[in-house]
Amino acid sequence: MPAANYIFSQGKLLESLSYKLLELFVLQKGEISFLPVNVGEAIDEVKQITAQGLQKKKVIFEASFDEVSLLMEKDLFISLLVNLVDNAAKASQAGGHIRLTGKCEENRYAIMVRDEGKGIPESEIKNILEPFYMVDKSRSRANGSVGLGLALCKKIADIHGFQLKIESEIGKGTCVFIEW
């Protein structure tokens, strides 16, 4: 029964996200309701959504965050974090760690998603936010990727006014920072 619940919840999330993406990208209305969202509750949903894939890959996911409520569109924010965690998992080896941290610092909130994966060449970082761009095309195709995840993350960040920054080192991993 847990698998059926997972499939149902994912279907509802995709349905909701599809409607929002239709508004954002096709109709370009840009009319989104920003409501207070508890970051901890959103991260708990990200944990639930990604748990099965991370367990299958044998990647350890850790999250620590300062509890706050921020104005955002919850489903899009969750989609952004799920995409980042999924990308981190794809880059990670079995036994690797993915860390999601959220900190409140003065007048801003910062989230960091860090993996211990393959890393991205510095020359490629400027391109990875472009739609359909993939650093390792053979690995990406094997994982079922088409190169839209980070482009979607960038669009969601832009809509919310978040700053999205990526740092990476070959053989040591990648860190994605989100600040607002």
C-alpha positions as CSV (number, residue, x, y, z in Angstrom):
1,M,0.0,0.0,0.0
2,P,2.8,2.5,0.6
3,A,3.9,2.2,-3.0
4,A,0.3,3.0,-4.2
5,N,0.2,6.1,-1.9
6,Y,3.6,7.2,-3.2
7,I,2.4,6.9,-6.8
8,F,-0.8,8.7,-6.1
9,S,0.9,11.6,-4.3
10,Q,3.5,11.9,-7.1
11,G,0.7,11.9,-9.7
12,K,-1.1,14.7,-7.8
13,L,2.1,16.7,-7.5
14,L,2.8,16.3,-11.2
15,E,-0.8,17.3,-12.1
16,S,-0.5,20.4,-9.9
17,L,2.9,21.2,-11.3
18,S,1.7,20.7,-14.9
19,Y,-1.0,23.3,-14.4
20,K,1.5,25.8,-13.0
21,L,4.0,25.2,-15.8
22,L,1.2,25.7,-18.3
23,E,0.5,29.0,-16.8
24,L,4.2,29.9,-16.5
25,F,5.6,28.8,-19.8
26,V,2.7,28.5,-22.3
27,L,0.3,31.3,-21.2
28,Q,3.1,33.3,-19.7
29,K,0.6,34.8,-17.3
30,G,3.1,35.1,-14.4
31,E,0.2,35.4,-12.0
32,I,1.3,33.2,-9.1
33,S,0.0,33.2,-5.6
34,F,2.8,33.6,-3.1
35,L,1.7,32.4,0.3
36,P,3.5,31.7,3.6
37,V,5.1,28.3,3.4
38,N,6.8,26.5,6.3
39,V,10.2,25.6,4.9
40,G,10.5,22.6,7.2
41,E,7.2,21.1,6.0
42,A,8.2,21.7,2.4
43,I,11.6,19.9,3.0
44,D,9.7,17.0,4.7
45,E,7.7,16.6,1.5
46,V,10.9,16.6,-0.5
47,K,12.3,13.9,1.7
48,Q,9.1,11.8,1.1
49,I,9.2,12.3,-2.6
50,T,12.9,11.5,-3.0
51,A,13.2,8.7,-0.4
52,Q,12.5,5.7,-2.7
53,G,14.9,6.8,-5.4
54,L,17.7,7.7,-2.9
55,Q,17.2,4.3,-1.1
56,K,17.4,2.5,-4.4
57,K,20.6,4.3,-5.3
58,K,21.9,3.8,-1.6
59,V,22.6,7.5,-1.2
60,I,22.2,9.0,2.3
61,F,20.1,12.2,2.5
62,E,20.5,14.6,5.4
63,A,18.5,17.8,6.0
64,S,18.9,20.5,8.6
65,F,17.3,23.8,8.5
66,D,16.2,26.8,10.4
67,E,12.4,26.8,10.8
68,V,10.8,29.8,9.0
69,S,7.8,30.6,6.8
70,L,8.6,32.3,3.5
71,L,6.4,33.7,0.8
72,M,6.5,31.4,-2.2
73,E,4.5,29.0,-4.4
74,K,4.9,25.8,-2.5
75,D,4.5,23.3,-5.3
76,L,7.1,25.1,-7.4
77,F,9.5,25.4,-4.5
78,I,9.2,21.6,-3.8
79,S,9.7,20.9,-7.4
80,L,12.9,23.0,-7.4
81,L,14.3,21.1,-4.4
82,V,13.3,17.7,-5.7
83,N,15.1,18.5,-9.0
84,L,18.2,19.5,-7.1
85,V,18.2,16.4,-4.9
86,D,17.5,14.1,-7.9
87,N,20.4,15.7,-9.8
88,A,22.6,15.2,-6.8
89,A,21.6,11.6,-6.5
90,K,22.3,11.0,-10.2
91,A,25.9,12.3,-9.7
92,S,26.4,10.3,-6.5
93,Q,27.8,6.9,-5.9
94,A,26.3,4.3,-3.5
95,G,27.1,5.4,0.0
96,G,27.5,9.0,-0.9
97,H,25.8,11.8,1.0
98,I,23.5,14.6,-0.1
99,R,23.0,17.4,2.4
100,L,20.3,20.0,2.3
101,T,20.7,22.8,4.7
102,G,18.6,26.0,5.2
103,K,19.9,28.9,7.3
104,C,18.3,32.2,8.2
105,E,21.0,34.9,8.0
106,E,20.1,38.5,8.8
107,N,17.5,39.5,6.1
108,R,17.9,36.5,3.9
109,Y,17.3,32.8,3.9
110,A,19.8,30.5,2.2
111,I,19.4,26.8,1.1
112,M,22.2,24.7,0.0
113,V,22.1,21.3,-1.7
114,R,25.5,19.6,-1.6
115,D,26.5,16.2,-3.0
116,E,29.8,14.2,-3.1
117,G,29.4,13.2,-6.7
118,K,31.4,13.5,-9.9
119,G,31.5,17.3,-10.0
120,I,31.0,19.5,-13.0
121,P,33.9,21.0,-15.0
122,E,34.1,24.8,-14.4
123,S,33.8,25.5,-18.1
124,E,30.4,23.7,-18.1
125,I,28.7,25.4,-15.2
126,K,27.6,28.4,-17.2
127,N,25.7,26.1,-19.6
128,I,24.0,23.7,-17.3
129,L,21.0,26.0,-16.6
130,E,20.2,26.1,-20.3
131,P,17.3,23.8,-21.5
132,F,18.4,20.4,-22.9
133,Y,22.0,21.0,-22.0
134,M,23.8,18.0,-20.4
135,V,27.4,17.7,-19.4
136,D,27.6,13.9,-19.8
137,K,25.0,13.1,-22.4
138,S,25.5,9.3,-22.2
139,R,25.0,9.2,-18.4
140,S,22.1,11.6,-18.6
141,R,20.2,9.5,-21.2
142,A,20.8,6.4,-19.1
143,N,19.2,8.1,-16.1
144,G,16.2,9.2,-18.2
145,S,17.2,12.8,-18.2
146,V,16.5,15.2,-21.0
147,G,18.3,18.3,-19.6
148,L,15.3,20.2,-18.4
149,G,15.6,19.9,-14.6
150,L,18.1,22.7,-13.9
151,A,16.5,25.0,-16.5
152,L,13.2,24.5,-14.7
153,C,15.0,25.2,-11.4
154,K,16.4,28.5,-12.8
155,K,12.9,29.5,-14.0
156,I,11.3,28.8,-10.6
157,A,14.1,30.7,-8.9
158,D,13.7,33.7,-11.2
159,I,9.9,33.8,-10.7
160,H,10.4,33.8,-6.9
161,G,13.3,36.3,-7.0
162,F,15.7,33.7,-5.6
163,Q,19.4,33.8,-6.5
164,L,20.6,30.4,-7.8
165,K,24.4,29.8,-7.8
166,I,26.3,26.6,-8.6
167,E,29.8,25.7,-7.4
168,S,31.5,22.4,-8.3
169,E,34.8,20.6,-8.1
170,I,35.7,17.5,-10.2
171,G,35.8,14.4,-8.0
172,K,34.5,16.3,-4.9
173,G,30.9,17.2,-5.8
174,T,28.6,20.0,-6.5
175,C,26.8,22.6,-4.3
176,V,23.8,24.6,-5.4
177,F,22.9,27.7,-3.4
178,I,19.5,29.3,-3.3
179,E,19.2,32.7,-1.6
180,W,16.3,35.1,-1.1
